Each structure stands twice: as structure tokens, then as C-alpha cells.
Amino acid sequence: MTEKKRVLLALPLPPPYSGQEKMSSIILSSEITKIFQCIHVDISNKQMTNEARGSFKWINVRSSIGIVWKIFLSLIISRPHLVNLPLSGNAFGFLKYATSLLPCIFLKRKVVSRFGGSHFDKFYESQPRFYRLFIKLMLRHVDCVVVRGDGQLAQFDGIYRGAVKRVYAPSTGIRANKSKKNWDISKRSEINVLFLAMVSQAKGAYDLLKAIPNLVDKEPRFRFHFVGDIVNKERNIVFLQEYEMDVKKFVNDKGLNHFVKFYGRIEGLEKEKLMKQADLFVFPSYAEGSPFSVIEAMEWGLPIVATRVGNLPEIFEDRKNVLFVGFGEPAQIEDAVMELIRDANLAKWLVTNNFQLLYSKLSLKLYERKMISIFKSIIKE
């Protein structure tokens, strides 16, 4: 019997919760762990919040040193043929990535890195010259970078000369029975709109909030549910002219407390309950790779309003899968939300088409086959 090739999966597990942690959970329970002999190293900082990501703080530095040591020990003890290491797109995050990469370079291990975000090129261009040289130097030792869409391949042009492969983020299964969904909301006492992401400028939460006063004037049955940490500063987004909004003060000043609720970060049964009761999902983000929250909302049978962010316009068609709105356009969000609650046939059409995509283009089996193929090809080189 042929011995399985050993793969070191340096992957973060929650808390905190974000797309990286969700992707890690998917990989660790996938067919990848059956094809290869997988060794997992948790590279998350359990004491770090989403707002502290990418910040240069002693607790993050200390955590990074500990992670490098764990990776080094795993390389010595397990002697993997390949290391899977997530790539970061902010200054401190890349430094942490580079220190994790060093023992792989020293021990001559092959590396496949996944980049789950977007705009690596803009992050690179925003750095001083010495740091840009450092980025290029470190990436020379990476055998393959995996991104989440064809449109994201070009962000590494002129920065990284190795292989860049596209693998879409997977769906983990349909969680709603479309045949039992009641699309006519005319008789409902409440219309529930869900936002699931960090409550921040970069995720488009401010734009949705600005649309709410007009929406509740038109339809007082609206209830808006914001699930996620309130984050005033995101270090992964380098191209936004950042400003802060006190979201709770905004809601109070506008007299919206009856219509808006902030939950913070929730998981499990509480999150499932909100998904089941939601009527539509709004995600007007400015920067994503392949947003898991959109895929998750589709799995629950929710019609989607979103910006053309990351690989969404690559996978989904306007008015067939998603109602797309412009960046920073609260009025367009308002129009799209009102159209969906007034047109039950449109909502049903979007969801039915999305179920078909989740079964085909975004299936977990397809994701597993592509990642297994990449790992095998790099190991053989």
C-alpha cells in the first residue's frame, strides 16, 4: 500500500470568527484529510478580536512567535512533504506569514498558500520600498498561491512569479427546502433583513444603515438584524478613505431602535434561528475574495442584495442570482430591497438559480478535487 503524503495544515480555528476560520473548518473535515496524512497546527490567536487583526501589538507578536515555534516543531517531527499556509494582505499579517514561512524555507518544504481576500496588489503598492522588496523575496519561496476567482489572478502580477490557481470557496450543503418556502410576505407581521459580517465601513454596514430610515418609512414591518463584531478600524483595506460611524448612536439618533438590532458575534443555534427567520440578505461590501456569508445565505434560501465584490460578479449574474448594487450607494440598496419584498416571483427565481449553482459550480466535492489535485502536483514537482 502506498504511503500517504504528509501535509502540514497551518490553519486558524475560531475564535475569532471570519472567513479564514470557516475555511479551515471545511478543509479539516474534507476529503483532503483522507487522501493525505494531515497534521494540523492552529495558527489563530484566541485572545485577538476581529478589530485587533493585523495590529502591531505585543500580544500579536508573542502569539506569532509561538506559532512559528509550533510550525517548526511540526516540520521537524512530522517531516511533511507540503505545507499549507494562509497568506495575509496587511503589513503585520504578512510579517506574521513570513515568520511562519521561514522554517519551511530553512527545512526546504514545499508551500501552498491560500489568499482569501482581494487587492493584494493594492496592499503591496501601499508599502514602503523596502517592505515591497521583502514581500517579493518571501514569495519566491512559495510554490503555489490559491485564490478564489479568475478575476483575482492578476493581483499577483509583477509581485509573485509562481503558480497562481483559482479554486472557488465551496458550499457545504443546502439548508433550506425551497418547496416549502413562502415567498409571499404580504401577510407577515415582520420582514427580516439580515446582515452577516463585521459591522464596519469596509463591509458596507454603514451604507445599509443609511438606507434604513427611508426603508422603514416605506414599510414599517422591516426589522434589520446585524450579526458580527462592530469594528471601527480594518487594517486589511488599504484603499478606502476611512471614517468612523458610531453605529449605535446613529440608530438611536434616527429613532431606529425598534427596527434595528445588533447581536455581536453569534454561532450555532442562535445564528441558525436568525437564518431561518430571515427574508433576505444584504451584503454591500467593498472588498472580499469570495464572501462566505453570501454562500451561507444562499444555502439557507435567502435572496441576496450585494455589491460586485470579489468573485461574486464572476460566479453570479445580476437579476438571475443576485441583485447587484453600486459601492457606497444606500439609495440603490433601498431600491433593491423594496423590489425583492414586492416581487415574490423574483425572490423565488434568484433562490432557485442559486441552489443549482451551489450543487454544481460551488460544490464541496469540486473544491476538494481541485485542492487535492494542486497538492499532488506541487508534491510531485
Phi, psi and omega in degrees: 000132181291132179289136179294141174288143183267132180234125175270116179261102177269091190230140179278139173248151181292159358278169351288173183256130173198187180299324180300313181293321177296318179297321179298315180298321178296312182298318185288346177247014185263179178295342179304321182286349177266329180283324181245157170275102189263136174244124184255134171239120179283117183255018180273157174256105187295341181265001184265136175270169177298325181290334182275354180302135175077003181270147180270087179236154184301321181296325178287321177296313180298319178296319180297320178298317179296322180293317178301318180295319179296318179296317180300314179297318180296323178294320181291315187282313188269338180050059182291154176278337185211146176240131176255116188228121180295139180262137183254152182242037170221166191299307181288323179299320178291324177298319176297317178300316182296320179292329175287331180284332185305312179296332176293320178293314183300320182264008174056053176258143178285147188228131168245124182246135175260132174248110186271352182262208177214170176064039174299326179297320180290323173299313181301313183294336181279353184268154175296162188302317183297326181284327176297319177297321178297317179300311180299319181298315182291321182290343175299335184265008179259130185278331181201139173247130180254126176243177189252015178186154178300323181292348181261359180294322187289344183293347178257003178300131179077356180248316183231127185260001180275192181283133173241119183246147178258126174221117181294145173296140189268157165273143180258009174131152179286132181245009181225144177264105187295335181288342181256359183286131177266107185275345180273110183257013185297331183259004181282147179282335179222148174242114189261121179251128185249136171237124185231097180179179171297135181278093187210172177297313186296330179273000176084009181297323181296321180294319177296318179301320181293336179278341189294317180307315179291325181294317182285336172295322180282325185214096185289357177279353181297140169226128184251126185244114180256114182249118180145161178297142171279117186237120181271338182221120177247123186272355179275346185252108188258354188251000177271140170279098194286140169218159184252143174234127172281095191296322181289324176293320178302312180298318180293315182296328181272000180068038186253009185301330179288337188255342188235136176225134175255127184257344191073201181273123178228156178217181173067219186295326180294317177293318179300320179299317179294321178299318182293323184274347183290148177256332175201165186235133181239129184217079183269051186288159180260337185208119178211163167266287175218093190296118180297327184297325178292314178299317180297319178297322177295323178299330179270005175077035180258133171293147191242136165245124185207164171276164177279073188248146177057226181266010181301311180291344177284324184265320189249146178260144177296130177071002170251322179239326186217149165266108182276142176233162180283161177290134178065038184234078179303326180295323178290324175300314179303312182296318183292318179298314180296323179296319182292323182281342179270339186240091181296326180294322177295315179301315180295319179300314180299312185293318179299317178294323181291323176302320179296320178293320180297325179286333188251278188295330184249024183290148178297323180299318179295318178300313181300314181299319181292316180293320177298319178297318179296313180301314182296317183294321180290320179297324182285336185297000000 
